[in-house]
Amino acid sequence: MIIVGGNIFDTTKHTMKDYFISYVVYGIINISIFYINYIFLIPALIKKRKKYLIYVLAFLLLIAVSVVAKTAIAVLYPDDVLTTVSAKGKRMEIPVHNFVILVTFLSGFFLICSCIIKFTIDWFASERIQRNLESERREMELQFLKSQLNPHFLFNSLNNIYSLAYQKSDKTADAIMKLSEIMRYMIYESNTPTVALSKEVDYLTSYIELQKIRFKDGAYIELTLNGEIDNQKIVPLMLISFVENAFKHGVVTDPTEPVKINIIANQKILHFSVVNKKNQQNKDAQGGVGLTNVERRLQLVYPDRYKLNVVNSATHYTCELMIDI
């Protein structure tokens, strides 16, 4: 004995009418209430209007309509729906109230399945949309931060070249050429998510050489490279602000205390540090813009994968950055 679509019948005695009612007629009713709930009731009453009480009433009404329709068919065709044969071959009639209880549970089952599938699919779709929006937001913020960085660097470099030109220095042409090389990297080569660490180091070296041009008595910088510099990648323009601040706010003309820049890349860990003597006469409050920018970029592209330690003592300023690249 099996139950299909609210119809109970003996497995040893089937007719075409049994199959038609159980699989076609009752199947159409079950599928109809499933999709009415899935396509119309949930989106209109819950998702859009938040009418939970009205939805519950509509849910119960849909069950009632389904039960009435199935019961009416069963009453019209009792020999096919409400009749079965026992194991002993005795003909048995199924009470209508038992049939009503059965099809009520079956209709509720189809509607509950409809709710579970609808809410599950919508949840996954919502999560996917949220991830896409978050990715787009992060990308827009990164582009905005990068656009801030470029003018910030350009503004400082042009100020330096202006000073050289004002002094009619022979170094002006070399400074313009260095700036051209640096801007080429910033505009064309740094538009990828990551670049080779060696290219970023070359960029820092060019920047240092550009800055040295403006110091008549020379600038003293110790750049130390260790480890697998050629085999690692990094987000472009991530280190420049630390070096830039050393030139802007530190003492770079003291040969006894040069600016020390150290880069170590081993086993996917980048250790970068800048130590400079503080310029006690430089009280420019604008100096924090670059570091605020780079720390926000670190939070976006290396979340939980970096450590930034800044020590501001009475005489020296130290920045240490470790990145799991």
C-alpha positions as CSV (number, residue, x, y, z in Angstrom):
1,M,0.0,0.0,0.0
2,I,1.4,3.5,-0.9
3,I,0.4,7.1,-0.7
4,V,0.8,9.4,-3.7
5,G,-0.5,12.9,-3.9
6,G,-3.1,12.3,-1.2
7,N,-4.4,9.1,-2.8
8,I,-4.1,5.8,-1.0
9,F,-4.3,2.6,-3.1
10,D,-3.1,-1.0,-3.2
11,T,0.1,-1.5,-5.1
12,T,-1.2,-4.7,-6.7
13,K,-4.2,-3.1,-8.3
14,H,-3.6,0.0,-10.5
15,T,-5.7,1.6,-13.2
16,M,-5.0,4.3,-15.7
17,K,-7.4,6.5,-13.8
18,D,-5.5,5.9,-10.6
19,Y,-2.2,7.1,-12.2
20,F,-3.9,10.0,-13.9
21,I,-5.5,11.3,-10.7
22,S,-2.5,10.6,-8.4
23,Y,0.3,11.8,-10.7
24,V,-1.3,14.3,-13.0
25,V,-4.2,15.9,-11.3
26,Y,-2.9,16.0,-7.8
27,G,0.6,16.6,-9.1
28,I,-0.7,19.8,-10.9
29,I,-2.4,20.9,-7.7
30,N,0.8,20.4,-5.6
31,I,3.1,22.1,-8.1
32,S,0.6,25.0,-8.5
33,I,0.5,25.8,-4.8
34,F,4.3,25.4,-4.6
35,Y,4.9,28.1,-7.3
36,I,2.0,30.4,-6.2
37,N,3.8,30.6,-2.9
38,Y,7.3,30.7,-4.4
39,I,6.6,33.3,-7.2
40,F,3.8,35.4,-5.8
41,L,3.1,35.2,-2.1
42,I,6.6,35.3,-0.6
43,P,8.0,38.1,-2.9
44,A,4.8,40.3,-2.7
45,L,3.8,39.8,1.0
46,I,7.1,39.1,2.8
47,K,10.0,40.4,0.6
48,K,8.4,43.6,-0.6
49,R,5.6,44.6,1.8
50,K,6.5,42.8,5.0
51,K,2.9,41.8,5.6
52,Y,3.5,38.8,7.7
53,L,0.0,38.3,9.1
54,I,-1.5,38.6,5.6
55,Y,1.0,36.1,4.3
56,V,0.0,33.6,7.0
57,L,-3.6,34.0,6.1
58,A,-2.8,33.5,2.4
59,F,-0.7,30.5,3.3
60,L,-3.6,28.9,5.2
61,L,-6.0,29.8,2.4
62,L,-3.8,28.2,-0.2
63,I,-3.8,25.0,1.9
64,A,-7.6,25.1,2.3
65,V,-8.1,25.6,-1.5
66,S,-5.8,22.7,-2.2
67,V,-7.5,20.4,0.3
68,V,-11.0,21.3,-1.0
69,A,-9.9,20.7,-4.6
70,K,-8.3,17.3,-3.7
71,T,-11.3,16.3,-1.6
72,A,-13.8,17.2,-4.2
73,I,-11.9,15.0,-6.7
74,A,-11.8,12.2,-4.2
75,V,-15.5,12.4,-3.6
76,L,-16.2,12.4,-7.4
77,Y,-14.0,9.4,-7.9
78,P,-14.2,7.4,-4.6
79,D,-13.5,4.1,-6.2
80,D,-10.1,5.3,-7.5
81,V,-9.1,7.6,-4.6
82,L,-10.9,6.5,-1.4
83,T,-10.9,2.8,-2.0
84,T,-8.1,0.3,-1.4
85,V,-7.6,-3.4,-1.0
86,S,-6.2,-5.0,2.1
87,A,-3.5,-7.7,2.1
88,K,-6.2,-10.3,2.4
89,G,-7.9,-9.0,-0.7
90,K,-10.8,-7.3,1.2
91,R,-12.1,-4.0,-0.3
92,M,-11.7,-1.1,2.1
93,E,-13.0,2.5,2.0
94,I,-10.9,5.3,3.4
95,P,-13.0,7.8,5.5
96,V,-13.2,11.3,4.0
97,H,-12.0,13.0,7.2
98,N,-8.8,10.8,7.2
99,F,-8.2,11.8,3.6
100,V,-8.7,15.5,4.5
101,I,-6.1,15.2,7.3
102,L,-3.7,13.5,4.9
103,V,-3.9,16.0,2.0
104,T,-3.7,18.9,4.5
105,F,-0.3,17.7,5.7
106,L,0.8,17.0,2.2
107,S,-0.2,20.5,1.0
108,G,1.5,22.1,4.0
109,F,4.6,20.0,3.2
110,F,4.8,21.4,-0.4
111,L,4.3,25.0,0.8
112,I,6.9,24.6,3.5
113,C,9.4,23.2,1.0
114,S,8.6,26.2,-1.2
115,C,9.4,28.5,1.6
116,I,12.7,26.8,2.5
117,I,13.9,26.7,-1.1
118,K,12.8,30.3,-1.8
119,F,14.5,31.8,1.3
120,T,17.6,29.6,0.8
121,I,18.1,30.8,-2.8
122,D,17.4,34.4,-1.9
123,W,19.9,34.2,1.0
124,F,22.6,32.9,-1.3
125,A,21.7,35.6,-3.9
126,S,21.8,38.3,-1.3
127,E,25.2,37.1,0.0
128,R,26.6,37.1,-3.5
129,I,25.3,40.6,-4.2
130,Q,26.7,41.8,-0.9
131,R,30.1,40.4,-1.7
132,N,30.1,42.0,-5.1
133,L,29.1,45.3,-3.6
134,E,31.7,45.1,-0.9
135,S,34.4,44.2,-3.5
136,E,33.3,47.2,-5.7
137,R,33.3,49.5,-2.6
138,R,36.8,48.3,-1.7
139,E,38.1,48.8,-5.2
140,M,36.6,52.3,-5.4
141,E,38.1,53.2,-2.1
142,L,41.5,51.8,-3.2
143,Q,41.4,53.8,-6.4
144,F,40.4,56.9,-4.4
145,L,43.3,56.4,-2.0
146,K,45.7,55.9,-4.9
147,S,44.4,59.0,-6.6
148,Q,45.2,60.9,-3.4
149,L,48.7,59.5,-3.2
150,N,49.8,60.5,-6.7
151,P,48.9,64.2,-6.4
152,H,50.4,64.2,-2.9
153,F,53.7,62.9,-4.3
154,L,53.6,65.1,-7.4
155,F,52.9,68.2,-5.3
156,N,56.0,67.6,-3.1
157,S,58.2,66.7,-6.1
158,L,57.2,69.8,-8.1
159,N,57.9,71.9,-5.1
160,N,61.4,70.5,-5.0
161,I,62.0,71.1,-8.7
162,Y,60.6,74.6,-8.4
163,S,63.2,75.3,-5.7
164,L,66.0,74.0,-8.0
165,A,64.7,76.1,-10.9
166,Y,64.4,79.2,-8.8
167,Q,68.0,78.7,-7.7
168,K,69.0,78.1,-11.4
169,S,70.6,74.8,-10.4
170,D,72.2,72.6,-13.0
171,K,70.4,69.7,-11.4
172,T,67.0,70.9,-12.6
173,A,67.0,68.9,-15.8
174,D,68.1,65.7,-14.0
175,A,65.3,66.2,-11.5
176,I,62.7,66.6,-14.2
177,M,64.0,63.4,-15.9
178,K,63.9,61.5,-12.6
179,L,60.3,62.7,-12.0
180,S,59.4,61.6,-15.5
181,E,60.6,58.1,-14.8
182,I,58.8,57.9,-11.5
183,M,55.5,59.2,-13.0
184,R,55.8,56.6,-15.8
185,Y,55.9,53.9,-13.2
186,M,53.0,55.4,-11.2
187,I,50.8,55.9,-14.2
188,Y,51.5,52.8,-16.3
189,E,53.1,50.1,-14.3
190,S,51.3,50.4,-11.0
191,N,47.8,49.9,-12.4
192,T,47.9,46.2,-11.7
193,P,46.8,44.6,-8.3
194,T,50.4,43.6,-7.5
195,V,53.8,44.3,-9.0
196,A,57.2,42.7,-8.5
197,L,58.9,43.8,-5.3
198,S,62.0,44.5,-7.3
199,K,60.1,47.1,-9.4
200,E,58.8,48.8,-6.2
201,V,62.4,48.9,-4.9
202,D,63.5,50.5,-8.2
203,Y,60.8,53.0,-7.8
204,L,61.9,53.8,-4.2
205,T,65.5,54.1,-5.4
206,S,64.5,56.6,-8.2
207,Y,62.6,58.6,-5.6
208,I,65.5,58.7,-3.3
209,E,67.8,59.9,-6.1
210,L,65.3,62.6,-7.1
211,Q,65.2,63.8,-3.5
212,K,69.0,63.8,-3.2
213,I,69.3,66.3,-6.1
214,R,67.8,69.1,-4.1
215,F,70.3,68.9,-1.3
216,K,73.4,71.0,-2.0
217,D,75.5,69.3,0.7
218,G,74.2,65.8,-0.1
219,A,71.6,63.5,1.5
220,Y,72.7,60.5,3.4
221,I,70.5,57.4,2.9
222,E,71.3,53.8,3.7
223,L,69.2,51.4,1.7
224,T,69.7,47.7,2.6
225,L,68.1,44.9,0.6
226,N,68.1,41.3,1.8
227,G,66.3,38.1,0.9
228,E,64.2,37.2,-2.2
229,I,63.5,40.6,-3.5
230,D,63.2,39.4,-7.1
231,N,60.7,36.6,-6.3
232,Q,58.0,38.5,-4.3
233,K,55.1,40.7,-5.2
234,I,53.5,43.6,-3.4
235,V,50.6,46.0,-3.9
236,P,52.2,49.0,-5.8
237,L,53.0,52.3,-4.1
238,M,52.6,50.8,-0.6
239,L,56.1,51.8,0.8
240,I,56.6,55.3,-0.7
241,S,54.8,57.2,2.0
242,F,57.2,56.0,4.7
243,V,60.3,57.1,2.7
244,E,58.6,60.4,1.7
245,N,57.9,61.3,5.3
246,A,61.6,60.6,6.2
247,F,62.6,63.2,3.7
248,K,59.9,65.7,4.6
249,H,60.1,65.5,8.4
250,G,63.5,64.0,9.1
251,V,67.2,65.1,9.0
252,V,68.8,63.6,5.9
253,T,71.9,65.8,5.8
254,D,73.7,64.4,8.8
255,P,76.3,61.9,7.7
256,T,76.6,60.5,11.3
257,E,72.9,59.6,11.4
258,P,71.7,58.7,7.9
259,V,68.2,57.7,7.1
260,K,68.2,53.9,7.3
261,I,65.8,52.0,5.0
262,N,65.8,48.2,5.4
263,I,63.9,45.7,3.2
264,I,63.9,42.0,3.9
265,A,61.8,39.5,1.9
266,N,61.9,35.9,3.1
267,Q,59.3,33.1,2.9
268,K,56.4,35.3,1.8
269,I,57.1,37.8,4.7
270,L,58.2,41.4,3.9
271,H,59.9,43.3,6.6
272,F,60.3,47.0,5.8
273,S,61.6,49.7,8.2
274,V,62.6,53.3,8.0
275,V,64.5,55.1,10.8
276,N,65.3,58.8,10.6
277,K,66.5,61.5,13.0
278,K,63.7,64.0,13.6
279,N,63.9,67.6,12.4
280,Q,63.0,69.6,15.4
281,Q,62.3,72.7,13.4
282,N,59.7,70.9,11.2
283,K,56.3,71.1,12.8
284,D,54.2,70.6,9.6
285,A,50.9,69.0,10.8
286,Q,50.2,67.9,7.2
287,G,52.8,65.2,7.3
288,G,50.4,62.5,8.5
289,V,48.3,62.4,5.3
290,G,50.5,59.9,3.6
291,L,50.7,57.5,6.5
292,T,47.0,57.7,7.1
293,N,46.5,56.9,3.5
294,V,48.8,53.9,3.4
295,E,47.5,52.4,6.6
296,R,43.9,52.5,5.2
297,R,45.2,50.7,2.1
298,L,46.9,48.1,4.2
299,Q,43.6,47.5,6.0
300,L,41.9,47.0,2.7
301,V,44.4,44.8,0.8
302,Y,46.2,43.0,3.6
303,P,43.5,42.6,6.3
304,D,44.9,40.6,9.3
305,R,48.1,40.1,7.3
306,Y,50.2,43.1,8.3
307,K,51.7,44.7,11.4
308,L,52.6,48.4,11.5
309,N,54.6,49.8,14.4
310,V,55.4,53.5,14.6
311,V,57.7,54.8,17.3
312,N,57.9,58.5,17.7
313,S,60.6,59.2,20.3
314,A,62.1,62.6,21.2
315,T,64.9,62.3,18.7
316,H,64.0,59.7,16.2
317,Y,61.1,58.4,14.2
318,T,60.8,54.7,13.4
319,C,58.3,52.9,11.1
320,E,58.3,49.1,11.0
321,L,56.0,47.2,8.6
322,M,55.6,43.5,8.3
323,I,53.3,42.1,5.5
324,D,52.4,38.5,4.7
325,I,52.7,38.8,1.0
